[in-house]
Amino acid sequence: MAANRITPPFYHMVNKRLIDEPIFSLRLGSSEADAGEVVFGGIDRNAYKGEITYVPVRGRGYWEVELQKFSFGDEVIELENTGALIDTGTSLIGMPADIAELLNDQIGATRTWNGYQVDCATVSRLPELSFYFAGKAYPLRASDYIVQVQGVCMSAFTPINGNLPGEHVWVLGESGWSHHSAKPD
């Protein structure tokens, strides 16, 4: 999503053959002391365990992949023609308003002027949430989808309005992705 038809830096690096492979990888840090890293042209194989699952990008302009379903506790919701924008530029998980409202109700969140607040004492008892890409579940613990801000626990589940491409698009921010890896195909 470049403004004024300017070639984005990553594509410029690929076009000028400044990097070894036409890929980039990122690792989100888990604290202020560990801010994470971005690797252009490769993958830091010491930054993860297991195998990488490749998921094709659905469109141009965003790192959007197919979101097949999600589960919350024992409930599984199948989705059709739904995209997920993988967005490290936000800390929230944006979704249709009715689903955000339902999930926030399920975790006992109270709507405040700046989002949905959760009793910090309940976080350890809240259910796991999983997103499914390419048939594989990516689970998030409650401590991943609850963001602590100045001693207050806030739900990352937020309603998004309709100014994103497509009718069925979620935004998966960095909440919870600090322990997962993904690479667009």
Secondary structure per residue as TSV (DSSP state, phi and psi in degrees):
chain	resnum	aa	ss	phi	psi
A	1	M	-	360.0	75.2
A	2	A	-	-95.0	141.4
A	3	A	G	-83.6	151.9
A	4	N	G	56.5	29.8
A	5	R	G	58.2	27.1
A	6	I	-	-81.5	133.7
A	7	T	-	-66.4	125.4
A	8	P	-	-59.7	149.0
A	9	P	H	-53.2	-42.1
A	10	F	H	-62.3	-46.2
A	11	Y	H	-65.0	-34.5
A	12	H	H	-62.7	-42.8
A	13	M	H	-62.4	-40.4
A	14	V	H	-65.8	-49.9
A	15	N	H	-60.2	-37.0
A	16	K	T	-89.0	3.7
A	17	R	T	53.7	43.6
A	18	L	-	-87.3	-8.6
A	19	I	S	-126.5	156.5
A	20	D	S	-68.4	-41.6
A	21	E	S	-132.2	152.0
A	22	P	S	-81.7	55.2
A	23	I	-	-136.9	160.7
A	24	F	E	-138.7	157.5
A	25	S	E	-138.6	155.2
A	26	L	E	-141.8	151.0
A	27	R	E	-127.3	121.6
A	28	L	E	-83.6	132.4
A	29	G	-	-73.5	162.9
A	30	S	S	-105.5	1.7
A	31	S	S	-159.9	172.9
A	32	E	S	-64.7	-32.0
A	33	A	S	-72.0	-27.0
A	34	D	-	-118.0	89.8
A	35	A	-	-77.0	-10.1
A	36	G	E	95.4	-167.8
A	37	E	E	-159.0	156.8
A	38	V	E	-120.3	133.6
A	39	V	E	-117.6	120.3
A	40	F	E	-96.2	124.9
A	41	G	S	90.9	10.7
A	42	G	S	-178.4	-170.2
A	43	I	-	-135.0	133.3
A	44	D	-	-81.7	99.5
A	45	R	G	-68.6	-11.7
A	46	N	G	-84.6	-5.7
A	47	A	G	-91.3	-1.1
A	48	Y	-	-153.0	165.9
A	49	K	-	-119.8	153.6
A	50	G	S	88.1	-163.6
A	51	E	-	-105.4	150.4
A	52	I	-	-86.2	134.4
A	53	T	-	-99.9	125.3
A	54	Y	E	-94.0	133.5
A	55	V	E	-126.8	127.6
A	56	P	-	-67.9	145.4
A	57	V	-	-77.0	134.7
A	58	R	-	-82.4	-29.2
A	59	G	S	-150.7	-178.3
A	60	R	S	-99.3	147.2
A	61	G	S	103.0	-34.6
A	62	Y	S	-129.0	157.9
A	63	W	-	-85.6	78.4
A	64	E	E	-106.6	129.1
A	65	V	E	-124.1	164.0
A	66	E	E	-74.4	123.4
A	67	L	-	-99.0	107.5
A	68	Q	-	-77.5	-41.7
A	69	K	E	-166.6	171.6
A	70	F	E	-142.8	155.2
A	71	S	E	-128.2	150.2
A	72	F	E	-138.1	109.8
A	73	G	T	63.1	-124.7
A	74	D	T	-91.1	-7.0
A	75	E	E	-87.5	134.3
A	76	V	E	-121.2	128.8
A	77	I	E	-115.5	114.9
A	78	E	E	-78.2	139.1
A	79	L	-	-119.3	148.9
A	80	E	S	-122.2	136.3
A	81	N	S	47.2	49.7
A	82	T	-	-117.4	129.0
A	83	G	E	-102.7	156.4
A	84	A	E	-126.9	121.5
A	85	L	E	-85.4	117.8
A	86	I	E	-83.9	110.0
A	87	D	-	-131.1	100.7
A	88	T	T	-77.5	-2.2
A	89	G	T	-87.0	-0.8
A	90	T	-	-131.4	154.9
A	91	S	S	-102.0	2.2
A	92	L	S	-104.9	172.1
A	93	I	E	-118.8	102.4
A	94	G	E	-89.3	139.0
A	95	M	E	-153.4	169.9
A	96	P	-	-54.2	144.5
A	97	A	H	-56.9	-39.2
A	98	D	H	-66.3	-36.6
A	99	I	H	-72.3	-41.6
A	100	A	H	-59.9	-43.4
A	101	E	H	-62.9	-44.1
A	102	L	H	-62.6	-47.3
A	103	L	H	-64.6	-42.5
A	104	N	H	-63.7	-35.6
A	105	D	H	-64.8	-42.1
A	106	Q	H	-62.6	-32.1
A	107	I	T	-94.8	4.9
A	108	G	T	74.9	25.1
A	109	A	-	-76.1	143.4
A	110	T	E	-109.8	130.6
A	111	R	E	-72.4	130.3
A	112	T	E	-122.9	179.7
A	113	W	T	-65.6	-19.5
A	114	N	T	-120.4	22.9
A	115	G	E	136.1	-153.0
A	116	Y	E	-114.8	119.6
A	117	Q	E	-96.2	141.7
A	118	V	E	-124.1	143.2
A	119	D	-	-65.3	117.3
A	120	C	G	-57.7	-28.0
A	121	A	G	-69.0	-17.5
A	122	T	G	-93.5	-11.3
A	123	V	G	-56.9	-41.3
A	124	S	G	-66.7	-16.5
A	125	R	G	-101.5	-1.2
A	126	L	S	-79.0	150.7
A	127	P	-	-72.9	163.9
A	128	E	-	-77.6	147.7
A	129	L	E	-118.3	135.0
A	130	S	E	-127.2	139.0
A	131	F	E	-105.7	144.3
A	132	Y	E	-116.4	121.3
A	133	F	E	-126.9	133.2
A	134	A	T	50.3	38.6
A	135	G	T	78.1	3.7
A	136	K	E	-114.1	136.4
A	137	A	E	-83.5	137.9
A	138	Y	E	-119.2	95.0
A	139	P	E	-79.4	145.3
A	140	L	E	-122.0	131.5
A	141	R	-	-76.9	163.3
A	142	A	H	-58.6	-36.0
A	143	S	H	-66.3	-13.5
A	144	D	H	-86.8	-37.6
A	145	Y	H	-97.2	1.7
A	146	I	E	-109.1	123.4
A	147	V	E	-102.7	126.5
A	148	Q	E	-95.0	122.1
A	149	V	E	-125.3	113.0
A	150	Q	T	49.3	46.6
A	151	G	T	80.7	1.1
A	152	V	E	-109.2	133.5
A	153	C	E	-92.0	124.2
A	154	M	E	-121.2	139.4
A	155	S	E	-71.5	139.3
A	156	A	-	-82.7	-10.0
A	157	F	E	-74.6	116.0
A	158	T	E	-134.6	140.9
A	159	P	E	-72.1	142.1
A	160	I	-	-113.2	149.4
A	161	N	-	-89.1	178.7
A	162	G	S	-86.6	23.0
A	163	N	-	-95.8	24.6
A	164	L	S	-104.6	159.6
A	165	P	S	-66.7	136.0
A	166	G	S	82.7	158.0
A	167	E	S	-82.5	-32.1
A	168	H	S	-117.6	82.3
A	169	V	E	-131.8	131.9
A	170	W	E	-106.6	158.8
A	171	V	E	-119.3	115.9
A	172	L	E	-102.5	99.1
A	173	G	-	-78.2	-172.8
A	174	E	S	-71.3	-9.1
A	175	S	T	-57.3	116.4
A	176	G	T	89.3	-16.4
A	177	W	G	-88.4	2.7
A	178	S	G	-67.2	-15.1
A	179	H	G	-117.9	17.9
A	180	H	-	-125.2	156.8
A	181	S	-	-124.4	145.5
A	182	A	-	-148.9	149.2
A	183	K	E	-140.6	123.6
A	184	P	E	-67.6	149.2
A	185	D	-	-88.0	360.0
